[in-house]
Amino acid sequence: MYDLRIDNAILHDGLGGAGRRGSIAVEAGRIAALGEVSGTARETIDAGGLAVSPGIIDTHTHYDAQITWDPLASPSSALGVTTVIMGNCGFTIAPCRAQDRDLVMRNLTHVEGMSLDALRAGIRWEFESFPEYLDLLERQGVVPNVACFVGHSSVRTYVLGAGAASRPADAGEIAQMRAIVVEAMQAGACGFSTTTSRQHNGESGIPMPSRLADQAEMSALTSCLADLGRGTLMITKAEATRVGWIEDLAKAAGRPFIVAALLHNSAVPEATFEDLRDIHAARARGQRLYGAVACTPLVFEFSMREPYIFEGLESWAPAMAVHDDGQRSALYADPAFRQGVIDETARPARRLFNGQWEYMRVSVAGRESGQALEGQTLAALGAARGVHPLHALLDLALEEGLDTVFTVALMNTDEEAVGRMLSDEASLVSLSDAGAHLTFLCDAGFGLHFLGHWVRDRGLMSLEEGIRRLTSHPADLFGISDRGRLVAGAWADLLMFDPAAVGRGPARRVRDLPGGATRLTGDARGVHGVWINGERILESDGTLRQPARPGKVLRRFDA
């Protein structure tokens, strides 16, 4: 007798094969039979013609801290995601010495978009080494399957302490870091991650530690994967980081290398395609490079207390060093500071913000008197006031005690360009950033948006190919051989959905972080069930089953 049988489904194998009507049977967490299935089951479900596919594999998440208090990895597990890859960009919490915990949390406050109080209240510090961190996750249990990069910034902080964000490492320190990466890989890390991006800063604008690494350090830490013969590399690159340099690291390591974050910037419209061309050239020379691309517009919600979008500007550095509203207000009123920002944003570059004032809106007024401005763009507000949009932004924020909430669409606003990126054979549909930037955005539902908007509404590719891009494609890249596909013997990570209705709902703010801090979340549309290792975790009405924790901490990768 099977544990589960789903009948009358349109089965999509995740490998690109045509959908076919049939049944799927599950026993002991794995797929036992597909197509014409005979035999009874403890639970039988009539899918009523809905699609059943492998669950979504999200290759770019930052749940490393959150998952220690939230095994659900919320909201991903309710959005069709059955496997999350954590530790991207080098932002992990392991390894970590007890005396460095506060330093690590302070580093994460900006890149995780989470209050320091929430991190202090929530993280379960029952580990020091990376292997001990994986052991903690296995003891407590997880809902989605979890794979973890070992992160450069954490490794660097473990060896250099407070100096990690301020100086190069010496040869002895590099050797210690290399040994830690090898230990983590042997314990089950899926690879090594890092960043050179100028947008990646910790508290007060301090660079994330990996940004201080020199060539010798980068080469030593990435090339150790060659000795092990396994693992995936990933980097979030700065605008000045050449793909050719990444190719050299990939060649020395002999491993797949994911290059993030390829987002289309209308101010420099060819930049992303130049990166993709360089990635193609590297692939033609035998290197396994992939460009991580997003299928969603990058929409941020922010106030001028936490204006993350401006932090890639050199002229914004003074604002990152102030710590209270009084200091911020004084700086925002400074004509010289304002002019520096105006001048820099007038020079388009490969960075997050390039003066997209027409895409920035007043979302929620900070005072009742300003409610008439809600929905107005900063370009229009500036024109109405007869000033540059930056003056309008800062003047309004000061008038409303820095309580005004703004939204801005920064990247991926040109849908024709995004479609070209998504269709590129060297691209990886990725970059949800789930678990990070919680106060600014929520793109955890990227896969549902991809299936609804790009596959169904815009017809960019077939449903079968769209499912493959979210399932077996990332599974094969990481060497997760028994997931991301509907074949006999594979783990039963399943998503049941209505192709005519699938999508993601709007972001909404909830107050459920430790200590009562807020974050943005979102809901699924058209999803009728999610199973992880054969166990249902989401009902057809969107209700999550508790307290089952069927996920596995993945430690074997065969790519």
C-alpha positions in Angstrom: 0.0 0.0 0.0 1.3 3.5 -1.0 1.4 6.3 1.5 -0.1 8.7 -1.0 -1.6 8.6 -4.5 -2.6 11.7 -6.5 -4.9 10.9 -9.4 -6.2 12.8 -12.4 -3.2 15.1 -12.5 -1.3 16.6 -15.4 2.2 15.4 -14.5 5.1 17.6 -15.5 8.4 15.8 -15.0 10.6 18.9 -14.5 12.9 17.7 -17.3 11.0 19.5 -20.1 8.9 16.6 -21.1 5.3 17.2 -22.2 2.7 17.2 -19.5 0.6 14.0 -19.4 -2.5 13.0 -17.5 -2.0 10.3 -14.9 -1.3 9.5 -11.3 1.7 9.7 -9.0 2.2 7.4 -6.0 4.5 8.1 -3.0 5.9 5.6 -0.6 8.4 6.3 2.3 8.9 9.9 1.0 9.9 8.9 -2.5 8.1 8.6 -5.8 7.1 5.0 -6.2 5.1 5.1 -9.5 3.9 7.5 -12.2 1.3 7.4 -15.0 -1.0 4.4 -14.8 -0.8 3.5 -11.1 -2.6 0.6 -9.6 -2.8 -0.2 -5.9 -4.4 1.4 -2.9 -3.0 4.2 -0.8 -3.5 5.5 2.8 -4.4 8.8 1.3 -5.8 9.4 -2.2 -6.3 12.8 -3.7 -8.2 13.7 -6.9 -6.2 16.6 -8.5 -9.1 17.4 -10.8 -6.8 18.1 -13.8 -4.4 20.4 -11.9 -0.7 20.4 -12.7 1.6 18.4 -10.5 5.3 19.2 -10.8 8.5 19.0 -8.8 8.7 21.7 -6.1 10.6 24.9 -6.8 14.3 25.0 -5.9 15.3 28.5 -4.8 19.0 28.9 -5.3 19.5 32.4 -3.8 18.1 32.7 -0.2 19.4 34.2 3.0 17.5 32.2 5.7 20.7 31.3 7.6 19.7 33.3 10.7 15.9 33.1 10.4 15.7 29.3 10.0 17.2 28.8 13.5 13.9 30.3 14.9 11.6 29.7 11.9 12.0 26.2 10.5 9.3 27.0 8.0 11.6 29.4 6.2 8.6 31.6 5.8 7.1 32.5 3.4 9.0 30.3 0.9 7.5 27.0 2.0 4.0 28.3 1.3 5.0 29.6 -2.1 5.9 26.3 -3.7 9.5 26.2 -2.7 10.6 22.8 -1.5 14.4 23.3 -1.4 16.3 26.5 -0.4 19.9 27.2 -1.0 21.1 29.4 1.9 24.4 31.3 2.6 24.6 33.3 -0.7 26.9 36.2 -1.1 29.1 35.0 1.8 26.5 36.1 4.4 26.2 33.2 6.9 26.3 32.9 10.6 28.6 29.9 10.8 31.4 29.6 11.7 31.2 32.1 14.5 33.1 32.3 17.8 31.0 33.3 20.9 32.9 36.6 21.2 32.1 37.5 17.6 28.3 36.9 17.7 27.4 40.6 18.1 29.8 41.6 15.4 28.3 39.0 13.0 24.8 40.2 13.7 25.8 43.8 13.3 27.3 42.9 9.9 23.9 41.4 8.9 21.6 44.2 10.0 21.8 46.0 6.6 22.2 43.0 4.2 19.5 41.0 6.0 17.2 44.1 6.4 16.4 42.9 9.9 16.7 44.8 13.2 19.6 44.0 15.4 17.1 43.3 18.3 15.3 40.7 16.2 18.6 38.9 15.4 19.7 39.0 19.0 16.4 37.7 20.2 16.0 35.0 17.5 19.2 33.3 16.6 19.9 30.0 18.3 23.6 30.1 19.0 24.1 26.4 19.6 27.1 26.1 17.4 30.5 27.5 16.6 31.8 25.6 13.6 30.0 25.2 10.2 29.5 21.4 10.8 27.9 22.2 14.2 25.5 24.6 12.4 24.4 21.9 10.0 24.0 19.5 13.0 21.8 22.2 14.8 19.5 22.4 11.7 19.2 18.6 11.7 18.4 18.4 15.4 15.7 21.1 15.3 14.2 20.0 12.0 13.3 22.1 8.9 10.3 22.3 6.7 11.9 22.8 3.3 15.0 20.9 2.3 18.1 23.1 3.0 21.5 23.3 1.4 24.1 25.7 2.7 27.0 27.6 1.2 29.9 28.2 3.5 30.2 32.0 3.4 33.3 34.1 2.9 32.4 36.9 5.3 31.8 34.5 8.2 35.0 32.6 7.6 36.9 35.8 7.4 35.4 37.1 10.7 36.2 33.8 12.4 39.9 34.1 11.6 40.4 37.9 11.6 37.8 39.0 14.1 37.3 42.8 14.2 39.9 43.2 11.5 37.9 41.2 8.9 36.2 44.3 7.5 39.3 46.6 7.5 42.5 44.8 6.3 43.9 42.1 4.0 44.7 38.7 5.5 48.3 37.4 5.7 49.4 34.0 4.4 48.8 32.3 7.8 45.3 33.6 8.0 44.5 32.6 4.5 45.7 29.1 5.3 43.4 29.0 8.3 40.4 30.2 6.2 41.1 27.6 3.5 41.1 24.9 6.2 37.7 26.1 7.5 36.3 26.0 3.9 37.6 22.5 3.4 36.1 21.4 6.8 32.7 22.9 5.8 32.7 21.2 2.4 33.6 17.8 3.9 30.7 18.3 6.4 28.2 18.9 3.6 28.4 22.5 2.4 27.1 22.9 -1.2 29.9 25.3 -2.1 31.6 28.6 -1.3 30.0 32.0 -1.7 31.4 35.5 -1.6 30.7 39.1 -2.7 32.6 42.1 -4.0 29.6 44.3 -4.4 29.8 47.9 -3.0 26.1 47.6 -2.1 26.9 45.0 0.6 27.6 46.8 3.8 27.1 46.1 7.5 26.1 48.5 10.2 27.3 52.1 9.7 28.4 51.3 6.2 31.2 49.0 7.2 32.0 46.8 4.2 31.1 43.1 4.5 34.4 41.4 5.2 34.8 39.5 1.9 35.1 42.9 0.2 38.6 43.2 1.8 39.9 40.0 0.3 42.8 40.2 -2.1 43.7 38.0 -5.1 45.7 35.6 -3.0 42.8 35.0 -0.6 40.2 34.7 -3.3 42.3 32.2 -5.3 43.1 30.1 -2.2 39.5 29.8 -1.0 37.9 29.1 -4.4 40.5 26.7 -5.6 40.2 24.4 -2.7 37.1 23.0 -4.3 39.4 21.6 -7.0 41.1 19.4 -4.4 37.7 18.2 -3.1 36.2 17.6 -6.6 32.8 18.9 -5.7 30.8 22.0 -4.8 29.5 25.2 -6.5 31.0 28.7 -6.3 28.9 31.9 -6.3 29.7 35.5 -6.3 27.7 38.7 -6.2 30.0 40.9 -8.2 30.7 44.7 -8.0 30.1 46.7 -11.1 33.9 46.8 -11.7 34.4 43.0 -11.2 35.3 41.5 -14.5 33.6 38.2 -15.6 37.1 37.3 -17.0 38.5 37.4 -13.5 35.7 35.1 -12.3 36.4 32.8 -15.2 40.0 32.5 -14.1 38.8 31.5 -10.6 36.4 29.0 -12.1 39.1 27.4 -14.2 41.4 27.0 -11.3 38.6 25.4 -9.2 37.2 23.3 -12.0 33.7 23.9 -10.5 30.4 25.6 -11.6 30.4 29.3 -10.8 27.2 31.3 -10.4 27.6 35.0 -11.2 25.1 37.3 -9.5 23.3 39.6 -9.6 22.4 40.2 -13.3 19.5 42.7 -13.1 18.6 45.0 -16.0 19.4 48.6 -15.4 17.7 51.0 -17.8 20.4 53.7 -17.1 23.1 51.4 -18.5 20.9 49.0 -20.6 23.7 46.9 -22.2 25.6 46.1 -19.0 23.8 42.9 -18.1 24.0 41.7 -21.7 27.7 42.4 -21.7 28.1 40.2 -18.7 26.0 37.4 -20.3 28.2 37.7 -23.5 31.3 37.3 -21.3 29.7 34.3 -19.5 29.0 32.7 -22.9 32.6 33.2 -24.0 33.8 31.5 -20.8 31.4 28.6 -21.3 32.7 28.2 -24.9 36.2 27.8 -23.3 34.9 25.0 -21.1 34.1 26.9 -17.9 30.7 26.3 -16.2 29.6 29.8 -15.6 25.9 30.8 -15.0 24.4 34.2 -14.8 21.9 34.5 -12.0 19.0 36.6 -13.3 15.8 37.8 -11.6 12.3 37.4 -13.1 10.8 40.1 -10.9 11.2 43.9 -10.9 13.3 44.9 -7.9 10.8 46.9 -5.9 11.9 48.3 -2.5 9.8 49.8 0.2 11.9 52.1 2.5 12.0 55.2 4.7 14.8 57.6 5.1 15.8 56.0 8.3 16.8 52.9 6.4 17.5 54.1 2.8 19.2 51.0 1.6 18.8 51.9 -2.1 21.3 54.8 -1.8 24.1 52.9 -0.1 25.9 52.1 -3.3 26.6 55.8 -3.8 30.0 57.2 -2.7 28.2 60.5 -1.8 25.9 58.6 0.6 28.8 57.4 2.8 28.3 60.2 5.4 24.7 59.1 5.9 25.7 55.6 6.7 27.9 56.7 9.6 25.1 58.5 11.5 22.9 56.6 14.1 20.0 58.7 15.2 17.2 60.8 13.7 18.7 64.1 14.8 22.0 63.4 13.0 20.2 62.1 9.9 18.0 65.1 9.7 20.9 67.5 10.0 22.7 65.8 7.2 19.7 65.5 5.0 19.2 69.3 5.3 22.9 70.0 4.3 23.0 71.6 0.8 26.5 70.2 0.1 25.4 66.6 1.0 22.4 67.0 -1.3 24.4 68.4 -4.2 26.9 65.5 -4.0 24.1 63.0 -4.3 22.5 64.9 -7.2 25.8 65.1 -9.1 26.6 61.4 -8.6 23.2 60.1 -9.7 23.4 62.3 -12.8 26.3 60.0 -13.9 24.7 56.6 -14.8 26.7 53.6 -13.7 26.4 49.9 -12.8 24.8 50.4 -9.4 21.4 50.0 -7.7 20.2 53.6 -7.9 20.7 55.9 -10.8 18.1 58.6 -10.2 15.0 56.6 -11.2 12.8 59.3 -9.7 10.0 58.5 -12.2 9.8 55.0 -10.6 9.9 56.2 -7.0 6.6 57.0 -5.3 5.2 58.2 -2.0 3.7 55.0 -0.6 2.5 55.9 2.9 2.5 59.5 4.2 4.1 60.0 7.6 1.6 62.7 8.6 -2.1 63.0 7.8 -1.4 66.3 6.1 0.7 64.4 3.5 -1.9 61.8 2.5 -2.8 63.6 -0.7 0.7 62.9 -1.9 0.4 59.1 -1.7 0.9 57.5 -5.1 2.7 60.5 -6.5 6.1 60.0 -8.1 9.1 61.9 -6.8 9.6 63.2 -10.4 6.1 64.7 -10.3 6.5 65.9 -6.7 9.8 67.7 -7.6 8.2 69.3 -10.6 5.2 70.5 -8.5 7.6 72.0 -5.9 10.0 73.4 -8.5 13.0 71.5 -7.1 15.1 68.5 -8.0 13.4 65.2 -7.0 16.1 64.6 -4.3 15.2 67.9 -2.6 11.5 66.9 -2.8 12.3 63.5 -1.3 14.4 64.8 1.6 12.2 67.8 2.3 9.1 65.6 2.6 10.9 63.1 4.8 12.1 66.0 7.1 8.6 67.5 7.1 7.2 64.2 8.3 9.8 63.3 10.9 11.4 60.6 8.6 8.2 58.6 8.9 7.3 58.7 5.2 7.4 55.4 3.4 8.5 55.3 -0.3 8.5 52.6 -2.9 10.8 52.4 -5.9 11.3 50.0 -8.8 15.0 50.0 -9.4 15.8 47.2 -11.8 14.1 44.9 -14.3 11.5 47.5 -15.2 12.1 46.9 -19.0 10.2 43.7 -19.6 11.6 43.2 -23.1 15.1 43.2 -21.7 14.2 41.0 -18.8 12.6 38.5 -21.2 15.9 38.4 -23.2 17.8 37.7 -20.0 15.4 34.9 -18.8 15.6 33.2 -22.3 19.3 33.1 -22.3 20.7 29.6 -22.1 23.4 30.7 -19.7 21.0 32.2 -17.2 19.8 30.8 -13.9 16.3 32.0 -12.8 17.2 33.1 -9.3 17.7 36.0 -6.9 14.7 35.8 -4.7 16.8 37.0 -1.8 14.3 35.3 0.4 15.2 35.8 4.1 17.0 39.1 3.4 16.0 42.7 3.0 12.9 41.9 5.0 12.0 45.5 5.7 12.4 46.4 2.0 11.0 43.7 -0.3 9.7 40.1 -0.6 10.4 38.2 -3.8 10.1 34.7 -2.2 7.3 34.0 -4.7 9.6 34.5 -7.7 8.8 31.0 -9.0 5.1 31.5 -9.0 5.5 34.9 -10.7 7.7 33.3 -13.3 5.1 30.6 -14.1 2.2 33.1 -14.0 3.6 36.2 -15.6 6.4 35.0 -17.9 5.2 31.6 -18.9 1.4 32.0 -19.0 0.8 35.7 -19.6 3.7 36.6 -21.8 4.3 33.2 -23.4 8.1 33.5 -23.0 8.4 29.7 -23.1 6.3 26.6 -22.7 5.0 25.6 -19.3 7.2 22.5 -19.5 10.3 24.5 -20.0 9.3 27.0 -17.4 9.0 24.3 -14.8 12.3 22.8 -15.9 14.1 26.1 -15.3 12.8 26.2 -11.7 13.4 22.5 -10.9 15.8 20.1 -12.6 17.9 22.9 -14.0 19.1 24.2 -10.6 19.1 20.7 -9.2 21.6 19.6 -11.9 23.7 22.7 -11.4 24.2 21.9 -7.7 24.4 18.2 -8.2 21.1 17.4 -6.3 20.5 14.2 -8.3 17.3 13.0 -6.7 15.2 16.1 -6.6 13.8 18.6 -9.1 12.2 15.8 -11.2 9.2 13.5 -11.2 10.9 10.1 -11.8 10.6 6.8 -9.9 12.9 6.8 -6.9 13.3 10.6 -6.6 12.2 12.3 -3.4 8.6 13.4 -3.5 8.9 17.2 -3.5 5.7 18.2 -5.2 3.8 21.3 -6.2 0.2 21.1 -7.3 -1.1 24.2 -9.0 -3.5 25.7 -11.5 -1.6 27.0 -14.5 -4.4 29.4 -15.3 -4.3 31.1 -11.9 -0.7 30.6 -10.6 1.1 33.7 -9.4 2.0 35.7 -6.3 0.0 38.1 -4.4 1.1 41.6 -3.4 3.6 42.2 -0.6 2.1 42.9 2.8 3.7 43.9 6.1 3.5 41.6 9.1 4.9 41.9 12.7 6.2 38.4 13.4 9.9 38.7 13.8 11.5 38.1 17.2 10.8 41.0 19.5 7.8 42.1 17.3 9.8 43.6 14.4 8.1 43.9 11.1 8.9 42.4 7.7 7.3 42.1 4.3 5.8 38.8 3.2 3.5 37.6 0.4 0.9 34.9 -0.5 0.5 32.3 -3.3 -2.1 32.3 -5.9 -3.3 29.2 -7.7 -1.4 26.8 -5.5 -3.4 23.8 -4.2 -0.7 21.8 -2.4 2.9 21.4 -1.5 4.6 18.1 -0.4 8.1 17.8 0.9 9.6 14.3 1.0 6.1 13.0 0.5 4.6 14.9 3.4 2.0 17.5 2.7 2.8 20.9 4.3 0.3 23.1 2.4 -3.4 22.5 2.1 -5.5 23.6 -0.9 -6.8 26.6 1.0 -3.3 27.8 1.8 -3.2 26.5 5.3 0.2 25.3 6.5 0.4 22.1 8.4 2.1 22.2 11.8 4.3 21.1 13.4 5.6 18.6 10.7 9.2 19.3 9.7 9.8 16.9 6.8 12.7 18.7 5.2 16.2 17.3 5.0 19.6 19.1 5.5 21.3 18.2 2.2 24.9 17.3 2.5 25.7 15.4 -0.8 26.1 17.2 -4.1 27.2 15.2 -7.2 27.7 17.9 -9.8 
